[in-house]
Amino acid sequence: MRILIADDDPVSRLLLQTALVKMGHEVVSVADGLEAIRVSALPDSPSLAILDWMMPGADGLAVCHAIRRRATPYVYLILLTARSGQEDLIAGLDAEADDFLTKPLDPIELRARLRSGERVLAVQERLLVAQQTLRHQATHDSLTGLWNRAMVVEQLERELVRARREGQSLAVVLADVDHFKSVNDTHGHAVGDAVLREIAARLVGVPRRYDFVGRYGGEEFLLLLPGCALPEAMLVADRVRRAVEEDPIIMKTMELPLTVSLGVACTSCHWDESDVLLQQADEALYRAKAMGRNRAES
């Protein structure tokens, strides 16, 4: 574990650093509170800090306050002090220190305090992973990994606000897999799911890095193209069409040639609302289907 130690006494700092290194830890050592605050703000800063209570520049309490003002990542804070009075302990807890380490340094106590910190940090890490997993599940389609309908529509609302503010155009492309029902009926839903995953992967490779792709529902996908006028959006739609059509989707025992139909809509001078824009794209998609499929219409 990487540990930050901050102590203005060079002898005390060296003793603590030597003990931590012998325990197998990597140490970042500083001599005052201001440097401790600076180091703790770095992207790869240690997740545990041992801070001397009395230091020039900023004492241990001030360092605790500064670190806690940042929401993440969590740093386990141990105050190193010879103080043991109740008022001092309360002041340390009010500064949101996690634990205390008494002077002179006792290696057995040090090891015990570190074990407590490691347990807390391990729990914190599991909670962060679980939080990230839940956030991903709430915003992404479980089958394709693309944004789900709620998120891509929410992003559409944000992009419309930005387009109005900046006087830019915004295009949407609604893509639908042609004859997808027959894929499920003929080959089963497992193959149908694999087809959707492969088409999603192909769609992601077509737009610009700042465009957005989401699964709109069933076999429909929605692309958001900020700053894109209708002619450029039609070109993107045709690239999507060709990305699906040009190569069959290869399964273990078969090759499935598939196509998509696409409806394209773009903001007008009246700055259409999202539901109007989506309706226009849906109507264009219907025309593409009616005109023979495997084509883009606006």
N, C-alpha and C positions, 0 to 999 in steps of 0.2 A: 504494500500500500504506500502511496505517496503522502507524506506528512509535511505540513508547513510548521516550522517552529520560529517563534519570534521572541527574542530575548536580547536586551542590550548588554547583559553581562557576558563577555566572551567565554569565561570559564564555565559558567552554568550552561551556556549554549552548546559548547563543545561536549560537555558531559552528556547532555541530553541527546545530541546528535550521535555520539558514539554508541550510546545504549540502543537507540532506535535502529542504527545500521546493523548492530549485532543481532537484533531481532529479525533482520531481513527486510527492513523497510527502506524506501527511498526517501531522502530528506531534502527539503528545500529550506534553507536557513537564511533568516534576515535579522537585522540588528535593531529595528525600531518598528513602531506601529504603523507609520505611514507606508513604509515599504511592504509591510504585511498586507495592508489594504490593497496596494497596487498589485501585488502578486496574486492575491485571492480573486481579483477581477479578471485575470487572464483566462483564456478559453480552456487551457489544460491545467488549471489550478488544482492543488491537492484537495481531496474531499474531507480531510481531517486536519485540524490546526491546533497546535498547543501554543498558547499565548501567555507571555508573562504579564502579570497584572500591571506592574509599573514599568513603563517604557517612555522614552522621549518621543515627541511628535504626536503620538496618539497612544493612550494606554490600552490595556487589554479590553476594558469595557467599551471604549470607543471603537476598537476594531470589531468587536462583536456586533455592535449596532450597525456599523457600516456593512458588514457581510450580510446581516439579516435583512437589510433594506433591499437586497437583491432577492427576487423570488426563487430562482433556481440557478445552478444546482444546489442542493442542500449540502452544507458543510458542518461536520460535527466539531464543536468548539469546546476545547478544554482550557480552562484558565489555570495557569501555573502561579501559585501564590503561597506566601507564608501566613496569610490572613486566615483566621478561622472563626472570627466573630460572626454572630447571627446576622448583624446588619450587612457585613461584607458578603455573606452567602446570598442574602436577599438581593443585594445590588447586582451580583453576578447573574442570578437567575432572571432578574428584571432585564438585564442586557441580553438575555436569551442564550447564555452559555449552557452547554449540555452537561458539563461535568467539571470537577475541580481536581487538581493535582497539587499536592502539598510539597513545599520545600522544607528541608533538603530532599533531593530526588531519591525515591525508593524504587529500584528496578521492579520489584514484585508488584507494587502498587501501579507503576507505569504499565506493566503488562496487562493487569486487570482492567485498567481504564481503557486501554486500547481495544481489548476484547469487547467491552461494552460498546464502544464506538463502532467497531466492525459489525456487530450485530444490528445496530440501528441503521447503519448505512446499507447493509444487505437488505433489510426490510424496505428501506426507502427505494432501493433499486428495483425490487420486485414490484412495488407499487407504481413506479414510473413506467415499467414495462407493461403492467396491466392497464394503466391509464392510456398509454399509446395504442395498445391493442384495441381497447374499447373505442377510442377516437377513430381509429382506422375502420373498425367495423361499422361505426355510425355514419361514416362519410363515403365509404367505398363499396362497390358492388362485390359481393363475395365470390362470384363466379369468374369475372373477368379482371378484377383488380382496378377497374376504372372508377372514376367518381360515380356515385349513385345518382338517381334522378333528382333527389332533393338537393344535393350539393351542386350539381351542374346547373340546375335552375337558379339556385341561390347565387352562383357565380355569374349567371346571365344578368341577374338584377344588378349586381355590383358593376359589371362591365357596361350596362346601359347608363348607369349614373355617371361613370367616368366618360363615356362617349359624349353624353350631353355636356358635361363640364368642359371637355377639351374640344368639342366641335368635331369629333371624329365619327367615322362610320363603324358599324358593328354588324357582322354577318353571322348567321347561324346556318348550319347544314344538318339536316335530319336524314340519316341513312337507315335503310331498312333492307334486311337480307331477303332476296327474292326466293320465293317458294320454300321458305324455311320449314313450314309445317310438314311438307313432304319428306324433309330430312328426318324429322322426328318420327313420322309415321313409318317410314321405310327402314331406318337404321336404328331407331331407339333414341331415348333422351340423352344417354351417355355420349353418343356421337354428336348429337345436337349441341350439348354443352361444350364439347371439344371444338366444334365449329365456331361457336361464339367466342371462345377464348382466342382462337387463331385469328379471327376477323378483328377482334379488339386489338390484338398485337399489331396487325397490319395498319389499322387506323391510326394508332399512336405514332407510327413512323412517318406519317405523311405531313401533318401540320408543322408550323413553326414551334419553337420551344416555348413560346409564351401564349400559344393557343391552348384550348381546353377541350378534352374529350371525355364524355361520360356515357354510361349506358342509360338510355332514356326509358327503356322498358322492353321486356321480351327480346325481340330481335332488332330493336331500334337503338341507334346510337346518335348522340347529339354532339356536334362540334361547334365551338364558339371561336370566332375569328375576329379579335379586336383590331380596329383600324383597317378593316378589309372592306373594300367596296364590292359591289355585285360582280363585276367582271373577274376580279381576282378570286372571289369566293367560288365562282363557277369553275375556275381553273383548279382550285383545291379540291372541289367536289369531283372533278374528272380524274384527278390523281388518285383520290380514294377509290373511285370506281375501278380504275385500272389496277390498283394494288390488290384488289380482291379478285378481279377477273383473270389477270395474266397467268397466275399459277394456281393449279388445283390444290385443294386442301388435302394433304396426304395423311391418311390414317394407317393403321397397321396392315390392313388387308385391302385397302381401297383408295382411290383418288376421287375426290368430290369437286367437280367444277362448279363454282358458285359465283353469283353476281349480286350486286346491290343496286337499289334505286335510291336516288337522292333528291331531296327538296331543299332549295336554297332561298333564303330571305335576307334582306338587308334593311337596316334602319332607313327610314325616309326623312324628309325635312321636317316631318311632324313629330319625330322622335317617338316611335311606337313603343307601347308598353310590351313587357315580355310576353304576355299571353297573345297579343296581336301578332308579334313577330313569330311566335311558335305556330300559331294558326296559319300564317302565311306559308311557313315552311312545310307544314303538314299538307296544305292544299297543293303546293308544288310537288310534293312527294306523291300525292294521289295522281297528279297528271303524269308524272314519270312512270308510274305503274300502268296507267291506262294507255300510254303510248308505246308499250312494249317492254318495259323494265330495262334494267342495265343501262340507265341513263340518268342524267341530272337535269332538272327543270327548275325554273325560278318563277 
